[in-house]
Amino acid sequence: MDSVKALLFGSVEKIVVHCASAGVEKAIRNHIRCKFSPSIPVSVEPPMLGVEYMQVHYSGGLLRGAHADVMVLG
């Protein structure tokens, strides 16, 4: 079912977290990987413009184009 869903709607390509807490980079990466597939690359980068946020990048599918969702963390 997951492969059909990915074909139609796309799938997660990568996750980028922009947060100030560089010391917890490994903990953030491990927490996100247990929620998603371990094969999805997760990077933790410094915040831009003083806003902490997470970007989830999706590949394109037959019914939806490639895009990224953004969630503000703080």
Secondary structure, DSSP 4 states (H G I P E B T S, - for coil): -HHHHHHHH--EEEEEEE-S-GGGHHHHHHHHHHHS-TTS-EEEE--BTTB-EEEEEE---SSS--EEEEEE--
